[in-house]
């Protein structure tokens, strides 16, 4: 039996490991091919311009790193619209490329104050709406708007104070550009957030109703003289009481959090941290309350029916896991996206930059 279980574990784990090894091998081969192509092209700048701009648009930082290392002067090249790779990285929300060259922007004032043909500085460009294919990588309009706000906040940190209120040829400040470009996305984000909060608040309200009714209706009844529950000394009854109380408190907390989302102002700043944080804790408490409710229900079923029929314990546990698995399957991916987007920074030093040739010690791009 143990041998069979071990074989099943190996059968489950080995295929993903093989896929990872295969992808690592393909990635290494692709980098070798890239190096060979660059060796054939030499250091001639004329060959690198188009591949460089396309790599920035696609956020392929490995290609950008290789080209900049071999031909540093291409850093100042501009595409047909007059944008260099710094501006293109901001316009196309190329996070990995931006992180690769961030230290260069940070230590070179000319890159922080540069403008395009319409007098748009980097904050103006960050205020533009991201391309549709970039927005599509993020689930939900609210998280898309949050990612846009994170980009603007990141660029603002690098800029000098006068640049934040500078006007372009249309006499628009960066804040005006952002509000205009993201007007529709804000409406979509508000509707998405309200719809999500409403659906979750209904679930939380149902849980509160069920567990409150279970709390005031003691299973097995009470002693007519003392009022003490009949099953007071049973372990299963203690599990029921604790789980039911925990479910009630967490469900009520979840309900209040979702209601606070429905009554929020939905300003631009709220989408950055406030609203996502409320939704994260609302979903977490909803998961906990659902799990505790099913534990309480299972404990009572065991207490009432399984005393003489212990075989019923297995199907009860299996069926109790069904609603938990459903809600986790439906809402857990959203919770993961919210946590990653809100609490894990996408800018700054990242692990994938450790092997890059354009390191922080490289000063060939500075003035």
Helices and strands as residue ranges (DSSP letters): H 2-41, G 45-47, H 49-57, H 61-70, G 72-76, H 85-91, H 95-106, H 109-113, H 122-126, H 132-135, H 141-158, G 161-165, H 174-181, H 183-216, H 235-262, G 269-271, H 274-305, H 312-343, G 351-353
